[in-house]
Amino acid sequence: MENEVHLQSRSRLQDYEPIVGRSCLEELRMLAGGLSGKIVQNISSTFVGGGVAEILEHMVPLLNQLGVDARWNVIHGSEEFFEVTKRFHNALHGKKERILTEDFALFSEVTQQNLDELRFYGDILFAHDPQPVALIAKKKEIGRKWVWRCHIDVSNPNKKVWEFLRGFVVDYDAAVFSAPNFAQQLPIRQFLISPSIDPLSDKNRELDAETINSVSTKYGLTSDKPMIVQISRFDRLKDPLGVIEAFEMVKKSIDCQLVLAGGTATDDPESEEVFEEVRERAEGNSDIHVLLVPPDSDLEINALQRAATVVLQKSLKEGFGLTISEALWKAKPVVATAVGGIPLQVRNKFTGLLCYTVEGAAYALRQLLSNPEYANRLGQNGKEHVRQNFLITNHLKDYLLMFLSLGQPSDVIYL
């Protein structure tokens, strides 16, 4: 079975120079030179849907352009396996889930199948999130350097699930977390590396007004009303029903429209069910637009964010929430819940407004919709904040430094 993705470079490294400067690119080339002859093998659960796949889709070709032999494989699993790992995901975020002994047994069974089928050829094996974590069992046979990348917030995990996974994590050479408050006590080296957006991708590049207007027209959106937009996978942890509730509060005093747009992922069996719940809740309200967009709709997502008056991200739990950096890069004012990695991106009253409840979200939305000058100032601050911290070139540098340091002794390294 084919489980390696072959990616074509969409952007040339030199195209980033006007955004980040020549010295940044020269530094990346210098660091990459230290990895000559090494293969970095990324392993994740899916090629499409979700932030991990999106980051790797852009990261791997750029590493290759820098002269680093980076590749990407996915594990195989049944729908039942991904239902289990979705429950693990929720439980690691602190959500109450019924985890059975059989779930751990199925996880181990599918892991063994992948251990038998997957070809392990990397000098550095880079496993992303819980689904492939137990592949570390192969280390006893082949050695090499192994890194586990945790993209989710495990600051308050279900103890039963975390202890199970921790038993594998401790055998890695290092673990990577997205924020300081996500990290756990581990006897291995830890790196703190923020995720990133690609400013030249279809989802983030500049668009002309005609393209933005055509997408708005396609989805029946009007230009005569302010538009609140939340872009995220249909997931209960993104609280789409809470978003509708907040919108209805705002609507009582400000005539506006709401767009809830997102997709599903092959490793998230719940998403279609959540989409139906949201569509049913919004039924009958012509100012609420619930849009199911396929994975190849980056240009449309970009246009929807650029058409937005305010971008909302009302997550109950969140790993990092890159849709926020996407919106800030477009200089959009953002209202977001103060969970997970969101406060790293939204500095309250400087790059956006943080909230904690449905009522708080409604209050912040009203504040921005009624004060466009203030909203614009937050958006401009937000764009510069992303330029300095959350672009893919920053991310590349952090990964290159991490790969280079794997042979060096250390306890905790902050990047």
VENHUPE-V192132 format. One record per residue. N is the residue number from 1. PHI is phi in degrees with one decimal (none if undefined). Layout:
# VENHUPE-V192132
n=(N,N)
phi=(PHI,PHI)
This chain:
# VENHUPE-V192132
n=(1,2,3,4,5,6,7,8,9,10,11,12,13,14,15,16,17,18,19,20,21,22,23,24,25,26,27,28,29,30,31,32,33,34,35,36,37,38,39,40,41,42,43,44,45,46,47,48,49,50,51,52,53,54,55,56,57,58,59,60,61,62,63,64,65,66,67,68,69,70,71,72,73,74,75,76,77,78,79,80,81,82,83,84,85,86,87,88,89,90,91,92,93,94,95,96,97,98,99,100,101,102,103,104,105,106,107,108,109,110,111,112,113,114,115,116,117,118,119,120,121,122,123,124,125,126,127,128,129,130,131,132,133,134,135,136,137,138,139,140,141,142,143,144,145,146,147,148,149,150,151,152,153,154,155,156,157,158,159,160,161,162,163,164,165,166,167,168,169,170,171,172,173,174,175,176,177,178,179,180,181,182,183,184,185,186,187,188,189,190,191,192,193,194,195,196,197,198,199,200,201,202,203,204,205,206,207,208,209,210,211,212,213,214,215,216,217,218,219,220,221,222,223,224,225,226,227,228,229,230,231,232,233,234,235,236,237,238,239,240,241,242,243,244,245,246,247,248,249,250,251,252,253,254,255,256,257,258,259,260,261,262,263,264,265,266,267,268,269,270,271,272,273,274,275,276,277,278,279,280,281,282,283,284,285,286,287,288,289,290,291,292,293,294,295,296,297,298,299,300,301,302,303,304,305,306,307,308,309,310,311,312,313,314,315,316,317,318,319,320,321,322,323,324,325,326,327,328,329,330,331,332,333,334,335,336,337,338,339,340,341,342,343,344,345,346,347,348,349,350,351,352,353,354,355,356,357,358,359,360,361,362,363,364,365,366,367,368,369,370,371,372,373,374,375,376,377,378,379,380,381,382,383,384,385,386,387,388,389,390,391,392,393,394,395,396,397,398,399,400,401,402,403,404,405,406,407,408,409,410,411,412,413,414,415)
phi=(none,-75.9,-135.5,-115.7,-92.2,-112.1,-105.8,-97.3,-66.5,-92.4,-129.2,-89.6,-55.8,-67.3,-67.1,-84.4,-57.3,-62.4,-91.6,-114.6,94.6,-66.6,-61.8,-61.3,-68.8,-64.6,-65.5,-61.0,-63.9,-62.8,-64.6,-62.2,-59.3,-73.0,-107.4,-54.9,87.5,-95.8,-109.1,-102.8,-105.8,-84.1,-131.8,-137.8,-100.0,-157.3,-86.7,-134.0,86.8,90.1,-68.0,-62.0,-62.2,-64.6,-65.8,-64.4,-58.1,-99.7,-69.5,-61.7,-61.9,-68.7,-60.4,-63.3,-63.0,-78.4,95.9,-91.6,-80.4,-105.2,-135.0,-144.7,-119.5,-120.7,-83.2,-106.3,-163.5,-77.1,-59.3,-63.8,-62.6,-71.7,-66.0,-65.8,-68.6,-67.2,-65.7,-58.9,-57.2,-62.3,-66.2,-66.6,-76.5,98.5,-76.5,-70.5,-138.8,-88.3,-105.5,-102.0,-58.4,-63.4,-64.4,-65.4,-65.8,-65.2,-56.3,-68.0,-65.1,-67.5,-57.7,-62.6,-60.5,-71.8,-62.0,-76.7,-95.8,-76.4,-92.9,-101.4,-120.7,-74.6,-78.6,-122.0,-104.6,-119.3,-92.1,-110.0,71.9,-65.9,-55.0,-98.6,-57.9,-78.5,-63.8,-57.4,-57.3,-71.2,-60.4,-60.7,-86.3,-112.2,70.7,73.6,-101.4,-123.8,-128.4,-106.9,-104.9,-98.5,-94.2,-114.9,-84.7,-110.5,-70.6,-138.5,-81.5,-60.7,-62.2,-63.4,-70.8,-63.6,-63.9,-62.8,-69.4,-58.7,-59.0,-91.0,-57.9,-65.8,-87.2,-74.9,-77.8,-160.8,-126.7,-118.7,-120.2,-84.1,-153.2,-57.2,-75.3,-84.6,-66.1,-117.0,-69.1,-139.2,-85.7,-116.7,-65.2,-121.7,-115.2,-111.1,-130.9,-75.5,-65.7,-153.5,-116.4,-99.4,-67.8,-103.5,-72.6,-58.8,-76.6,-126.9,-69.2,-63.4,-125.5,-82.0,-60.6,-62.5,-65.1,-62.1,-66.5,-67.6,-68.1,-60.1,-64.3,-55.9,-97.9,71.9,-93.2,-103.6,-94.9,-93.2,-130.4,-56.9,-121.4,-96.9,-127.5,-119.4,-108.5,-169.2,-59.2,-74.5,-147.0,-60.8,-71.0,-88.4,51.2,-62.7,-69.6,-66.0,-62.4,-62.7,-61.9,-63.6,-59.5,-63.0,-67.0,-65.2,-60.4,-63.9,-118.3,-132.9,-73.7,-148.3,-129.1,-121.2,-119.7,-111.9,-123.4,-177.7,-131.9,-122.7,-139.2,-64.8,-99.8,-134.3,-64.9,-75.2,-62.3,-66.6,-62.9,-65.3,-57.3,-64.4,-61.5,-67.1,-62.1,-66.0,-65.1,-87.6,-58.0,94.1,-106.9,-69.9,-93.6,-110.4,-114.1,-103.0,-116.1,-95.5,-108.8,-70.3,-60.5,-93.8,-102.0,-57.6,-63.5,-69.6,-60.0,-56.4,-63.4,-64.7,-65.3,-71.6,-78.4,-66.9,-85.2,-137.7,-104.2,-114.7,-140.3,-97.9,-73.6,-84.4,-138.0,-155.8,-73.7,-125.2,83.5,-66.6,-59.7,-70.6,-62.2,-58.8,-66.9,-62.8,-61.7,-89.1,60.7,-93.2,-69.1,-124.2,-113.2,-148.5,-75.0,-83.1,-131.1,55.7,-88.1,-62.1,-62.8,-70.1,-95.5,-98.1,-87.5,-53.4,68.0,-121.9,-112.5,166.0,-121.4,-95.2,-139.6,-128.5,-136.0,-60.3,-63.7,-64.5,-63.1,-62.1,-60.8,-65.6,-62.4,-60.8,-61.4,-76.0,-67.2,-93.5,-137.9,-59.1,-65.4,-64.3,-61.2,-64.3,-63.8,-61.9,-62.9,-65.4,-61.2,-63.5,-62.1,-67.7,-62.2,-68.4,-55.8,-80.7,-128.2,-127.1,-91.4,-61.6,-67.1,-62.3,-63.1,-58.4,-59.6,-62.5,-66.1,-60.5,-62.2,-64.5,-57.6,-65.9,-86.5,-60.7,-90.0,-102.8,-73.3,-171.9,-101.2,-129.6,-117.4,-101.6,-116.4)
